[in-house]
């Protein structure tokens, strides 16, 4: 397992809490092998969302998710955001470039 720290930004959305969120993620690697070109982990993210919308207040969010990464180039993450003050769950799919969790297996030989 691993703990990761970061900041998440989601574009303003009048139907769901969104904004800037400092966060911490607990990660358990489910498929992680330096001989494979991909990895999969299960994670739980907790953070405080500074909401950019007039419709919602700042709040704590919990986000259980499954993450897949290929060759440190592309990733996909599926999960739900649980927003505490509104007591709602918002499902999401995130696809992007980067991720770079696989770089921890990088080794250089001379």
Buried (B, 14 or more C-beta within 10 A) or exposed (E): EEEEEEEBEBEEBEEBBBBBBEBEBBBEBEEBEEEEEBBEBBBBBBBEBEBBBEEBEBBEBBBBBEBBBBEBEBBBBEBBBBBEBBEEEBEEEEEEEEBEBBEEEEEEEE
